């Protein structure tokens, strides 16, 4: 009798073992909850203006002031459209690292106004593009305000062989807006990341 009882227990145990299935528990996504974005005043690579005389530097500073405003306006617009971040600080004198938030740090690495006359002649009369074209390049970093860790970065550029117009009042502003949107994508992409996978 004891033998039959023991055999029954073994058979029952084997049956239970076969019926056990391993399930993978999926952890629900955990998205960033940052509510503050600080846009730091852009930096300019020093060798861009090192050979300028006083008048050239004055005009350059006036141009970049307009570019910086267009860049910040574009970043703000894009971030507010695409993310839950509504508190955006633009070019503060000091960056507050006491609370959770993101910092967008930008360096303009190339600013060339080009030559509209050369661009017109070579593109439309000679039929060869690329000469005299304006060009703006930036490097952007998205930084964790508390830790200082770089979360993401990218390089972006804008130029045109075909577009005419004054660089200071037209192209520089439009390029800066476009580059602002591209850099703002860093924020959007980060806010959509599952922190469990980082």
Secondary structure, DSSP 8 states (H G I E B T S, - for coil): -HHHHHHHHHHHHHHHHHH-----------B----EEEE---EE-GGGTTT--HHHHHHHHHHHHHHHHHHHHHHHHHHHHHSS--EEEES-SS---SSS-EEEEEEEEEEE---HHHHHIIIIII---STT-EEEEEEEEEEETTT--EEEEEEEEEEESS--S-IIIIIHHHHHHHHHHHHHHHHHHHHTSBGGG-
